[in-house]
Amino acid sequence: MKPTRSRMLILVMLFIVTAINYMDRANLSVAGSHIQGQFELSPTQLGLLFSMFTWAYALSQVPVGYILDRVGSRVLYGSAIVLWSVFTFIMGFASHHMFTTVTASFMMLLVCRALIGIAEAPSFPSNTKIIANWFPDHERARATAFYASAQYIGLALLTPALSFIVATWGWEMSFYISGAAGIVFGIYWLIVYRDPQHSKRTNEAELRYIREGGGYGSASQQGNSTTVNWADVRHILKQRTVWGLFIAQFAASSTLYFFLTWFIVYLEKGLGLSIAKAGIGAMFPYLMAMAGVLCGGMLSDMLLKKGHSRTFARKLPVMSGLLVTTSIALVNFFQHSPTIAIAILSIAFFANAFSNLGWVVCSDVIPRHLIGTIGGMLNIFGNLSGIISPIVIGVILQKTDNFQYAMWYIAAVALFGFLAYLFLVDKIEVITLPRSKSNQEMGQKEISESFH
């Protein structure tokens, strides 16, 4: 019997939900200067608004990861998509006459962004767990790169569209449209998504192909149980490789969050572009980032397929990408030449996306039954940059009225991530857990299941 390819539908669904996810993160960036002008916000206040999403998002990661390991992806993720989209839609009402003061409108925006952050918390731990369950090892980096590319292609295509909407109908409409799109897809997810063993679209041949390649139910992965052993979690957190992954995730995400928050404001106020031209100019870095994430994933899987070690195949894209990301500082020498500045930003964002294998490496080194919990912690570190960087940049702008120091900051953090990978990350392999009685019984159960 020929294997079905129903995992490709799952991958397309992950691509779409990731595009929606990042549209709902970036629409505030597009509307940012208009909101700042209407409500007379200082740069620091705007930076706080940009970062509020990530405060709530990061603080929710560990509890959400724990729930994910116990509940599963279908209901938790589908419900989350609907919820964050509802809160996105509600943000458009911030300028409504029911809010009689600027302070009330600003507080309403802050609360909605926090609620969006909480609702989006299951996103990437769920994505990682779904990819680990649905795809064999040798397809995993490419699958991750494909859905991750949605965050860039979505931004490349949707940023000009959102800029046009803001310029034509006002910033409120951008939240109404993006919120409505997410609500519709969230309902579709709840109806359609199933794990491999419960999918009616998947035949036994595809299930065997996934399982024998290291996907769901494979004996090569420790833990197909919903039980989270906190002694195992503590053991994982003692490994310096895990801390290298955490630091690198923070570093890579710092560049990403600049592009998700201050980027459009930089194009408008740093390079002097109109909102319409800024929307068009933003396309090029986002498209280059899309190419970067695809190239990084393809290179990693190609090296693995050609017999190189998993360590070399994963480390090469991450380390080279982080190193080249530091070139973003060169934009400081070309602030009066928007074309060259955007070209430099495009190269730096390509490299940043090229290094985007943090979730792949997480699924390579973390035992399966702990991916939700440890993945939540990885997401905390990645999103600490979304808390820190927008505020740091806002303070820098308020003190200096210049973006140059902000660019030096982003470059320095990328270099820090490169050094963490160089000195902390060891061999890329599944971390061996202490062989307690419960672990031994779990392993025996998995070995038995892998022959059925």
Backbone torsions as a table, in degrees:
resi	resn	phi	psi	omega
1	MET	NA	132.4	-179.7
2	LYS	-78.2	133.9	-179.2
3	PRO	-63.8	140.2	170.1
4	THR	-72.0	172.0	179.6
5	ARG	-128.3	43.4	-177.8
6	SER	-67.0	-18.5	176.8
7	ARG	-62.6	-22.7	179.0
8	MET	-70.9	-33.1	173.9
9	LEU	-64.4	-40.9	177.8
10	ILE	-60.8	-41.2	-179.6
11	LEU	-64.8	-41.2	177.0
12	VAL	-63.1	-40.4	177.8
13	MET	-63.3	-40.3	176.9
14	LEU	-64.8	-37.6	177.8
15	PHE	-60.6	-47.9	-176.9
16	ILE	-66.0	-45.2	-177.2
17	VAL	-67.6	-32.3	177.2
18	THR	-69.0	-39.0	176.1
19	ALA	-61.9	-43.5	177.9
20	ILE	-64.3	-42.6	179.3
21	ASN	-54.6	-49.7	-176.0
22	TYR	-78.4	-26.0	171.5
23	MET	-62.3	-41.7	-178.8
24	ASP	-73.9	-19.7	173.6
25	ARG	-81.5	-37.4	-171.0
26	ALA	-90.1	-16.0	-177.6
27	ASN	-61.4	-28.9	176.3
28	LEU	-67.8	-35.2	177.0
29	SER	-62.2	-43.9	179.7
30	VAL	-64.1	-41.0	-178.2
31	ALA	-85.7	-5.6	-168.9
32	GLY	-55.0	-50.5	-176.6
33	SER	-67.4	-31.6	177.5
34	HIS	-70.4	-42.6	176.3
35	ILE	-63.9	-42.5	179.3
36	GLN	-59.6	-43.4	179.7
37	GLY	-68.2	-43.1	-177.6
38	GLN	-65.6	-41.2	-175.8
39	PHE	-100.9	5.3	177.2
40	GLU	53.7	52.4	-179.8
41	LEU	-86.0	145.0	172.6
42	SER	-77.6	163.4	176.0
43	PRO	-56.2	-37.1	179.5
44	THR	-67.1	-40.5	176.9
45	GLN	-63.9	-41.2	177.4
46	LEU	-64.3	-40.0	176.2
47	GLY	-61.4	-39.0	176.9
48	LEU	-63.9	-41.9	178.2
49	LEU	-63.6	-42.3	177.0
50	PHE	-59.7	-37.9	-173.6
51	SER	-87.0	-14.8	-173.6
52	MET	-59.1	-40.1	175.4
53	PHE	-51.1	-47.1	-171.3
54	THR	-76.0	-30.2	173.5
55	TRP	-54.2	-54.1	-177.6
56	ALA	-68.0	-39.6	-179.2
57	TYR	-60.7	-47.8	-177.5
58	ALA	-68.3	-43.0	-178.4
59	LEU	-65.8	-21.2	-178.6
60	SER	-88.9	-8.1	-168.7
61	GLN	-63.4	-50.3	-175.3
62	VAL	-66.8	-48.4	177.0
63	PRO	-61.8	-38.1	178.9
64	VAL	-67.6	-40.3	177.1
65	GLY	-61.2	-40.3	177.8
66	TYR	-64.0	-43.7	177.9
67	ILE	-62.8	-40.7	179.7
68	LEU	-59.3	-43.7	180.0
69	ASP	-64.8	-21.9	-178.8
70	ARG	-99.2	-32.9	-172.9
71	VAL	-99.0	-39.3	-176.4
72	GLY	102.3	172.7	-167.6
73	SER	-86.8	-28.5	-168.2
74	ARG	-64.0	-61.7	-175.2
75	VAL	-72.0	-43.6	-177.5
76	LEU	-61.5	-48.2	-176.4
77	TYR	-69.7	-46.3	-179.7
78	GLY	-59.6	-44.0	178.4
79	SER	-64.5	-38.0	-179.9
80	ALA	-64.2	-41.0	179.6
81	ILE	-59.7	-46.1	179.9
82	VAL	-62.9	-44.4	-176.5
83	LEU	-64.3	-49.1	-177.4
84	TRP	-65.6	-29.8	178.9
85	SER	-71.4	-36.4	175.7
86	VAL	-62.4	-45.4	-179.9
87	PHE	-66.9	-34.3	175.3
88	THR	-62.2	-45.7	178.8
89	PHE	-58.1	-43.0	-176.9
90	ILE	-64.9	-28.7	-179.6
91	MET	-57.1	-29.4	179.4
92	GLY	-62.5	-17.0	-178.6
93	PHE	-86.7	2.3	-174.8
94	ALA	-61.2	-28.9	-179.6
95	SER	-93.1	6.8	-178.6
96	HIS	-66.0	151.5	-176.6
97	HIS	-64.8	-14.8	177.8
98	MET	-64.1	-23.4	176.7
99	PHE	-94.8	103.7	-168.8
100	THR	-81.0	-12.9	179.5
101	THR	-130.1	157.8	176.6
102	VAL	-62.6	-37.8	179.5
103	THR	-60.7	-41.8	179.7
104	ALA	-64.5	-42.3	178.4
105	SER	-63.9	-42.4	-179.8
106	PHE	-64.2	-42.4	178.8
107	MET	-64.5	-37.3	178.8
108	MET	-64.2	-41.6	176.8
109	LEU	-62.2	-43.6	179.8
110	LEU	-61.2	-44.7	-178.5
111	VAL	-64.3	-44.3	180.0
112	CYS	-63.0	-42.3	178.9
113	ARG	-63.5	-37.2	177.3
114	ALA	-65.0	-42.9	-180.0
115	LEU	-66.6	-36.1	174.7
116	ILE	-62.5	-41.9	179.1
117	GLY	-61.0	-43.6	178.3
118	ILE	-63.3	-43.8	-177.1
119	ALA	-68.8	-30.5	-179.8
120	GLU	-84.2	-4.9	-176.5
121	ALA	-55.5	-35.5	-179.7
122	PRO	-74.1	-6.1	-167.4
123	SER	-56.1	-66.0	-172.0
124	PHE	-77.6	-34.2	169.0
125	PRO	-58.1	-39.5	177.4
126	SER	-65.5	-45.5	178.2
127	ASN	-55.9	-45.5	-178.3
128	THR	-63.7	-43.2	-179.4
129	LYS	-67.5	-39.1	178.7
130	ILE	-64.3	-45.2	178.5
131	ILE	-62.8	-43.4	-180.0
132	ALA	-63.4	-32.6	180.0
133	ASN	-80.5	-37.5	-170.4
134	TRP	-92.9	-18.4	-171.8
135	PHE	-124.3	138.1	173.6
136	PRO	-68.5	163.9	-174.6
137	ASP	-51.8	-45.3	-171.5
138	HIS	-76.7	-3.8	175.1
139	GLU	-109.4	-4.5	-166.7
140	ARG	-71.5	-42.3	-179.0
141	ALA	-66.1	-41.0	178.4
142	ARG	-66.5	-40.1	178.6
143	ALA	-63.7	-43.3	178.4
144	THR	-64.0	-43.2	179.3
145	ALA	-62.1	-37.8	-178.2
146	PHE	-65.0	-50.1	-178.6
147	TYR	-70.8	-33.3	178.8
148	ALA	-66.9	-28.3	178.9
149	SER	-63.7	-21.0	-179.6
150	ALA	-62.9	-31.7	-179.7
151	GLN	-65.0	-28.7	-178.9
152	TYR	-90.5	-46.0	179.8
153	ILE	-67.9	-34.3	175.6
154	GLY	-61.9	-44.3	178.4
155	LEU	-66.5	-39.7	-179.1
156	ALA	-62.5	-41.2	-177.4
157	LEU	-85.8	-34.5	-173.1
158	LEU	-88.1	-26.3	179.5
159	THR	-61.6	-47.3	174.7
160	PRO	-60.9	-38.3	179.2
161	ALA	-64.8	-45.6	178.3
162	LEU	-65.2	-36.9	177.2
163	SER	-62.3	-41.5	177.6
164	PHE	-64.1	-42.6	179.1
165	ILE	-61.8	-44.9	179.9
166	VAL	-62.3	-45.4	-178.3
167	ALA	-67.0	-31.0	-173.8
168	THR	-93.5	-47.1	-173.1
169	TRP	-116.2	-1.9	179.9
170	GLY	100.7	159.4	-174.3
171	TRP	-66.9	-28.0	-178.4
172	GLU	-60.0	-39.4	-176.1
173	MET	-63.6	-30.0	179.9
174	SER	-63.6	-32.5	178.2
175	PHE	-77.9	-36.5	177.9
176	TYR	-61.7	-46.1	-175.4
177	ILE	-69.3	-47.7	-178.2
178	SER	-67.2	-35.0	177.4
179	GLY	-65.3	-43.4	-179.3
180	ALA	-63.7	-39.9	179.3
181	ALA	-61.0	-41.1	-180.0
182	GLY	-68.4	-38.5	179.1
183	ILE	-60.4	-45.0	-179.8
184	VAL	-62.1	-45.0	-177.5
185	PHE	-71.0	-33.6	178.0
186	GLY	-60.5	-41.1	177.0
187	ILE	-64.6	-41.5	177.6
188	TYR	-60.7	-42.1	178.8
189	TRP	-58.3	-47.0	-178.5
190	LEU	-61.2	-33.2	-179.7
191	ILE	-76.7	-40.1	-167.3
192	VAL	-97.7	-41.9	-169.0
193	TYR	-69.9	136.6	170.1
194	ARG	-142.3	152.2	171.8
195	ASP	-67.7	160.0	-173.0
196	PRO	-53.3	-44.5	-175.9
197	GLN	-70.1	-14.5	180.0
198	HIS	-109.9	0.7	-176.5
199	SER	-81.0	131.1	177.2
200	LYS	-79.7	-12.7	-179.5
201	ARG	-87.0	-8.6	-172.8
202	THR	-106.5	126.9	177.9
203	ASN	-91.8	174.3	-175.9
204	GLU	-64.1	-32.3	-179.7
205	ALA	-65.3	-40.8	178.2
206	GLU	-69.2	-40.1	177.1
207	LEU	-59.5	-41.2	179.1
208	ARG	-66.9	-40.9	178.3
209	TYR	-60.4	-43.9	179.2
210	ILE	-66.2	-45.7	-175.7
211	ARG	-65.8	-45.2	-178.5
212	GLU	-70.1	-21.4	177.7
213	GLY	-88.3	4.3	177.3
214	GLY	102.0	10.0	178.8
215	GLY	-85.8	-148.3	-172.6
216	TYR	-55.3	137.2	173.9
217	GLY	74.4	7.4	-176.9
218	SER	-78.7	148.3	179.4
219	ALA	-72.8	-17.0	-179.0
220	SER	-75.3	-13.2	-179.7
221	GLN	-105.6	132.5	178.2
222	GLN	-81.1	125.0	169.7
223	GLY	90.7	101.5	167.3
224	ASN	-112.6	23.2	-175.9
225	SER	-101.2	157.7	176.5
226	THR	-87.4	-0.8	-178.9
227	THR	-78.4	126.8	176.5
228	VAL	-104.1	114.7	-179.7
229	ASN	-93.8	114.7	-174.5
230	TRP	-71.1	-21.1	172.1
231	ALA	-65.6	-37.6	176.1
232	ASP	-65.2	-40.5	178.7
233	VAL	-61.5	-45.2	178.7
234	ARG	-61.0	-39.6	178.1
235	HIS	-62.6	-43.5	178.6
236	ILE	-59.5	-42.6	-175.6
237	LEU	-72.6	-8.9	175.4
238	LYS	-85.4	-8.3	-175.8
239	GLN	-85.1	128.3	-176.7
240	ARG	-68.9	-25.5	176.1
241	THR	-59.8	-41.6	-179.4
242	VAL	-62.7	-39.7	179.2
243	TRP	-70.8	-31.5	173.4
244	GLY	-63.2	-40.8	176.9
245	LEU	-64.0	-41.8	-179.9
246	PHE	-60.9	-47.6	-177.5
247	ILE	-66.0	-43.1	179.3
248	ALA	-63.8	-36.0	178.0
249	GLN	-65.1	-39.9	175.6
250	PHE	-60.6	-45.0	-176.7
251	ALA	-65.5	-47.5	-179.5
252	ALA	-64.6	-38.5	-178.4
253	SER	-71.2	-23.6	178.2
254	SER	-61.2	-43.8	176.8
255	THR	-65.5	-44.8	179.9
256	LEU	-57.7	-43.6	-176.9
257	TYR	-70.9	-26.3	171.5
258	PHE	-61.2	-44.7	-178.8
259	PHE	-71.2	-21.9	178.7
260	LEU	-88.3	-15.5	-174.7
261	THR	-120.9	-72.5	-171.3
262	TRP	-85.4	-6.8	-170.8
263	PHE	-59.3	-51.7	-178.5
264	ILE	-64.4	-39.1	176.3
265	VAL	-62.1	-39.6	177.1
266	TYR	-61.6	-44.4	179.4
267	LEU	-62.8	-37.4	-179.6
268	GLU	-74.9	-49.7	-171.6
269	LYS	-97.8	-30.3	178.9
270	GLY	-82.2	-39.1	-178.6
271	LEU	-106.4	-5.1	174.6
272	GLY	75.5	28.2	-179.8
273	LEU	-91.3	151.9	173.1
274	SER	-72.6	166.1	-179.9
275	ILE	-60.9	-37.2	179.4
276	ALA	-67.0	-46.1	178.9
277	LYS	-67.8	-34.8	177.5
278	ALA	-63.1	-40.2	178.2
279	GLY	-61.5	-41.5	177.5
280	ILE	-69.9	-44.1	-179.6
281	GLY	-62.1	-30.7	-179.6
282	ALA	-68.6	-21.9	-178.0
283	MET	-58.8	-40.8	-170.7
284	PHE	-67.2	-48.8	174.5
285	PRO	-60.0	-38.3	-179.8
286	TYR	-67.1	-40.7	177.6
287	LEU	-66.2	-39.1	177.0
288	MET	-65.0	-37.3	177.0
289	ALA	-64.9	-39.5	176.6
290	MET	-59.5	-45.7	177.6
291	ALA	-62.4	-37.6	-179.0
292	GLY	-64.4	-44.5	-178.1
293	VAL	-68.4	-35.6	177.4
294	LEU	-68.4	-42.8	179.9
295	CYS	-64.8	-41.2	179.1
296	GLY	-62.0	-45.4	178.9
297	GLY	-66.3	-42.1	179.6
298	MET	-65.4	-42.2	179.1
299	LEU	-62.2	-43.5	-178.2
300	SER	-62.3	-47.2	179.5
301	ASP	-66.9	-36.3	179.1
302	MET	-64.4	-43.5	178.4
303	LEU	-62.8	-39.3	179.6
304	LEU	-66.0	-42.1	-178.3
305	LYS	-67.4	-30.6	-179.6
306	LYS	-83.4	4.2	173.1
307	GLY	100.8	1.1	175.7
308	HIS	-71.7	157.6	-178.8
309	SER	-67.2	153.8	176.5
310	ARG	-59.9	-35.7	179.9
311	THR	-61.1	-48.9	179.4
312	PHE	-65.3	-42.9	-176.1
313	ALA	-64.8	-31.9	-180.0
314	ARG	-89.1	-39.7	-174.6
315	LYS	-70.9	-37.2	-175.0
316	LEU	-58.0	-52.0	179.3
317	PRO	-63.9	-39.1	-176.4
318	VAL	-65.6	-49.8	-174.4
319	MET	-70.8	-43.0	179.7
320	SER	-66.8	-38.0	179.1
321	GLY	-63.8	-45.4	179.7
322	LEU	-63.7	-37.6	-179.1
323	LEU	-65.9	-44.4	-179.0
324	VAL	-71.5	-25.7	177.5
325	THR	-58.9	-28.9	-179.5
326	THR	-62.3	-16.2	178.9
327	SER	-65.9	-8.3	178.6
328	ILE	-59.7	-25.9	179.7
329	ALA	-64.1	-23.2	-179.0
330	LEU	-64.3	-19.0	-179.5
331	VAL	-62.8	-22.0	180.0
332	ASN	-63.1	-23.2	-178.2
333	PHE	-89.7	-0.9	-175.3
334	PHE	-135.0	33.7	-178.8
335	GLN	-66.7	-21.2	179.5
336	HIS	-95.0	6.4	177.2
337	SER	-129.4	85.2	-174.0
338	PRO	-55.6	-35.2	-178.4
339	THR	-63.7	-47.3	178.8
340	ILE	-67.1	-39.9	-179.9
341	ALA	-61.0	-44.0	179.5
342	ILE	-67.0	-34.2	176.6
343	ALA	-63.2	-43.0	178.7
344	ILE	-64.9	-44.1	177.4
345	LEU	-60.3	-36.6	179.8
346	SER	-65.9	-43.2	178.6
347	ILE	-63.6	-44.8	-178.9
348	ALA	-64.4	-39.4	-179.1
349	PHE	-73.1	-33.5	172.8
350	PHE	-57.8	-49.0	-177.7
351	ALA	-64.4	-41.1	178.5
352	ASN	-59.8	-45.1	178.8
353	ALA	-69.2	-33.8	177.3
354	PHE	-58.2	-32.0	-178.8
355	SER	-84.6	2.2	-169.9
356	ASN	-80.2	66.8	177.1
357	LEU	-118.8	15.9	-176.8
358	GLY	-57.7	-40.8	-179.4
359	TRP	-74.4	-30.9	175.8
360	VAL	-65.5	-47.8	-180.0
361	VAL	-64.0	-35.8	175.9
362	CYS	-57.8	-46.2	-179.9
363	SER	-71.3	-20.0	177.3
364	ASP	-77.7	-33.1	-170.9
365	VAL	-109.6	-19.2	-176.3
366	ILE	-96.7	129.1	174.9
367	PRO	-53.6	143.4	-169.6
368	ARG	-54.4	-42.0	-174.0
369	HIS	-74.1	-4.3	178.8
370	LEU	-114.4	5.3	-176.2
371	ILE	-61.4	-41.4	179.9
372	GLY	-62.3	-45.6	-177.2
373	THR	-69.0	-52.7	-179.0
374	ILE	-70.6	-34.7	176.0
375	GLY	-61.9	-35.4	174.9
376	GLY	-62.4	-40.5	177.5
377	MET	-66.5	-40.8	176.1
378	LEU	-58.7	-41.1	180.0
379	ASN	-68.3	-31.4	175.4
380	ILE	-59.6	-48.9	-178.8
381	PHE	-65.8	-40.5	178.3
382	GLY	-61.4	-35.8	-174.5
383	ASN	-96.3	-6.8	167.1
384	LEU	-58.3	-32.7	177.6
385	SER	-65.2	-30.9	177.3
386	GLY	-73.6	-20.5	173.1
387	ILE	-82.8	-48.4	-171.0
388	ILE	-76.9	-50.4	-170.0
389	SER	-63.4	-47.0	178.9
390	PRO	-59.8	-37.3	179.2
391	ILE	-71.0	-43.4	178.0
392	VAL	-57.9	-46.2	179.9
393	ILE	-64.4	-40.4	177.2
394	GLY	-61.1	-43.5	178.1
395	VAL	-64.9	-42.7	177.8
396	ILE	-57.9	-45.4	-179.4
397	LEU	-66.1	-38.2	179.9
398	GLN	-67.7	-34.4	-178.8
399	LYS	-81.1	-35.7	-170.8
400	THR	-115.5	-18.0	-175.0
401	ASP	54.8	37.2	-176.2
402	ASN	-152.8	141.2	-178.0
403	PHE	-85.9	-5.2	-171.5
404	GLN	-61.0	-47.0	-179.3
405	TYR	-65.7	-30.0	176.9
406	ALA	-62.6	-40.9	179.6
407	MET	-68.4	-37.5	175.9
408	TRP	-64.2	-37.6	178.3
409	TYR	-61.0	-48.5	-178.5
410	ILE	-61.5	-42.7	179.7
411	ALA	-63.5	-40.6	-178.9
412	ALA	-65.2	-39.8	179.7
413	VAL	-66.2	-39.2	177.6
414	ALA	-62.1	-40.6	177.7
415	LEU	-63.7	-38.7	177.7
416	PHE	-60.8	-40.5	177.4
417	GLY	-64.8	-41.0	176.4
418	PHE	-58.7	-46.1	-178.8
419	LEU	-65.8	-34.3	177.7
420	ALA	-64.1	-43.2	178.7
421	TYR	-66.1	-37.1	-178.2
422	LEU	-65.7	-42.2	-170.9
423	PHE	-103.4	-17.5	-175.2
424	LEU	-110.4	-35.5	-173.9
425	VAL	-81.4	118.5	-179.4
426	ASP	-95.1	-143.0	-178.8
427	LYS	-66.1	135.1	179.4
428	ILE	-86.4	101.8	178.2
429	GLU	-157.2	161.1	-179.3
430	VAL	-62.4	128.6	-179.8
431	ILE	-68.7	128.2	179.9
432	THR	-79.1	128.4	179.8
433	LEU	-92.0	154.9	174.6
434	PRO	-56.9	133.5	-173.3
435	ARG	-84.0	75.2	174.1
436	SER	-72.9	170.6	-179.6
437	LYS	-60.0	-42.0	-178.5
438	SER	-65.7	-36.8	178.6
439	ASN	-66.9	-39.4	179.5
440	GLN	-63.6	-43.3	178.7
441	GLU	-63.9	-37.9	178.9
442	MET	-63.5	-45.2	-179.3
443	GLY	-63.5	-40.7	178.2
444	GLN	-63.3	-39.1	179.0
445	LYS	-63.3	-43.0	-179.1
446	GLU	-66.3	-41.1	179.6
447	ILE	-62.4	-41.4	177.5
448	SER	-62.6	-43.5	-177.9
449	GLU	-67.1	-30.1	-175.4
450	SER	-69.1	-14.8	-179.4
451	PHE	-96.6	4.0	-179.8
452	HIS	-103.5	NA	NA
